[in-house]
């Protein structure tokens, strides 16, 4: 905001565009770093919407919130952009893949146990497999609320 405050009416559109780009980059750099694991069927019932199957997107890009982002159930329905940034095994992350997952459950109470219980996000098998080798137990991710 401080960049935009210094722009006067006479400023060029290019300067305004530059400042807008800087603000967008600053937002992207505010992403959190954490771990992600995966879980499999059965996904129902969930902590967010019980046994309602309509909560799952047709793309199967959904996940459970770890305790760090559960926020007493406020995480239900939140959308996160997620990218794999590293893993203990080489060539685990799939480069340049970013997914958008909707939170439908709480990882510690999910029917299907996650492969790592302290993960920030627990991703459906489909979601995990898009950003990383599905044989991995867990990965390090960059994620931001979309």
C-alpha positions as CSV (number, residue, x, y, z in Angstrom):
1,X,0.0,0.0,0.0
2,X,2.8,2.4,0.8
3,X,4.0,2.2,-2.9
4,X,0.6,3.1,-4.1
5,X,0.3,6.0,-1.7
6,X,3.2,7.7,-3.3
7,X,1.7,7.7,-6.8
8,X,0.3,11.0,-7.8
9,X,-2.3,11.7,-10.5
10,X,0.4,12.7,-12.9
11,X,2.3,9.4,-12.5
12,X,2.7,7.2,-15.5
13,X,0.6,4.1,-16.0
14,X,3.9,2.1,-16.2
15,X,4.8,3.1,-12.6
16,X,1.3,2.1,-11.4
17,X,1.7,-1.2,-13.1
18,X,5.1,-1.8,-11.6
19,X,3.8,-1.0,-8.1
20,X,0.8,-3.4,-8.6
21,X,3.2,-6.1,-9.7
22,X,5.3,-5.6,-6.6
23,X,2.3,-5.9,-4.4
24,X,1.3,-9.1,-6.0
25,X,4.8,-10.5,-5.6
26,X,4.8,-9.6,-2.0
27,X,1.5,-11.5,-1.5
28,X,3.0,-14.6,-3.1
29,X,6.1,-14.4,-0.9
30,X,3.8,-14.6,2.2
31,X,3.2,-18.3,1.6
32,X,3.6,-20.7,4.5
33,X,6.0,-23.7,4.5
34,X,5.0,-27.0,6.0
35,X,4.6,-30.6,5.3
36,X,1.9,-32.5,3.4
37,X,1.1,-36.2,3.6
38,X,-1.7,-38.1,1.9
39,X,-4.7,-40.2,2.8
40,X,-6.9,-42.5,0.9
41,X,-10.5,-43.8,0.9
42,X,-12.6,-43.9,2.9
43,X,-13.0,-40.1,3.0
44,X,-16.5,-40.1,4.6
45,X,-17.6,-38.9,7.0
46,X,-15.7,-35.7,7.3
47,X,-15.5,-33.2,10.1
48,X,-16.8,-30.4,7.8
49,X,-19.9,-31.9,6.1
50,X,-20.4,-35.4,7.5
51,X,-21.4,-37.9,4.9
52,X,-22.5,-35.4,2.2
53,X,-20.7,-36.5,-1.0
54,X,-21.4,-33.1,-2.6
55,X,-18.5,-31.7,-0.6
56,X,-15.9,-33.3,-2.9
57,X,-15.0,-31.6,-6.1
58,X,-15.2,-33.7,-9.2
59,X,-11.4,-33.2,-9.7
60,X,-10.8,-34.9,-6.3
61,X,-8.5,-32.0,-5.2
62,X,-9.3,-31.8,-1.6
63,X,-7.6,-32.3,1.7
64,X,-7.7,-32.3,5.5
65,X,-6.4,-29.5,7.7
66,X,-3.7,-30.2,10.1
67,X,-4.0,-28.6,13.6
68,X,-1.9,-25.6,12.6
69,X,-4.6,-24.4,10.1
70,X,-7.7,-26.2,11.5
71,X,-8.8,-23.0,13.3
72,X,-11.6,-24.6,15.3
73,X,-13.4,-25.7,12.1
74,X,-13.0,-22.4,10.4
75,X,-10.8,-24.1,7.8
76,X,-13.8,-26.0,6.4
77,X,-14.3,-24.9,2.8
78,X,-11.1,-22.9,2.6
79,X,-9.1,-23.1,-0.6
80,X,-5.3,-23.4,-0.6
81,X,-2.8,-23.2,-3.4
82,X,-0.1,-25.8,-2.8
83,X,3.2,-26.6,-4.4
84,X,5.8,-29.3,-3.5
85,X,9.2,-27.6,-2.9
86,X,11.3,-30.5,-1.5
87,X,11.4,-34.0,-0.2
88,X,13.9,-36.3,1.4
89,X,14.0,-38.5,-1.7
90,X,15.4,-36.9,-4.9
91,X,13.0,-36.3,-7.8
92,X,9.9,-36.6,-5.6
93,X,8.5,-33.2,-6.3
94,X,6.9,-32.6,-9.7
95,X,8.4,-29.3,-10.9
96,X,6.1,-26.3,-11.5
97,X,2.9,-28.0,-10.4
98,X,0.6,-25.9,-8.3
99,X,-2.8,-27.3,-7.1
100,X,-5.8,-25.7,-5.4
101,X,-7.3,-27.9,-2.7
102,X,-10.5,-27.3,-0.7
103,X,-10.4,-28.3,3.0
104,X,-13.1,-30.9,3.8
105,X,-11.9,-32.5,6.9
106,X,-9.7,-32.3,10.0
107,X,-6.7,-34.6,9.7
108,X,-6.6,-35.9,13.3
109,X,-10.2,-37.0,13.1
110,X,-10.4,-38.3,9.5
111,X,-11.6,-41.8,9.0
112,X,-8.5,-42.6,6.9
113,X,-5.4,-42.0,8.8
114,X,-2.8,-39.7,7.2
115,X,0.7,-40.9,6.4
116,X,2.0,-38.3,8.7
117,X,-0.1,-36.9,11.5
118,X,1.8,-33.6,12.1
119,X,1.3,-32.4,8.5
120,X,0.0,-29.0,7.8
121,X,-2.2,-30.4,5.0
122,X,-3.2,-34.0,4.3
123,X,-4.0,-34.3,0.6
124,X,-6.3,-36.7,-1.3
125,X,-4.3,-39.3,-3.2
126,X,-5.2,-37.5,-6.5
127,X,-4.1,-34.1,-5.2
128,X,-0.8,-35.5,-3.7
129,X,0.0,-37.4,-7.0
130,X,-0.2,-34.2,-9.1
131,X,2.5,-32.4,-7.1
132,X,4.7,-35.3,-6.0
133,X,5.5,-38.9,-6.5
134,X,2.7,-40.7,-4.8
135,X,5.1,-43.3,-3.3
136,X,6.5,-40.5,-1.0
137,X,5.3,-40.6,2.6
138,X,5.4,-36.8,3.0
139,X,6.8,-33.7,1.3
140,X,7.7,-30.1,2.1
141,X,5.2,-27.7,0.6
142,X,4.6,-24.1,0.1
143,X,1.0,-23.2,0.6
144,X,-1.2,-20.1,0.7
145,X,-4.8,-19.4,1.3
146,X,-6.3,-18.7,-2.1
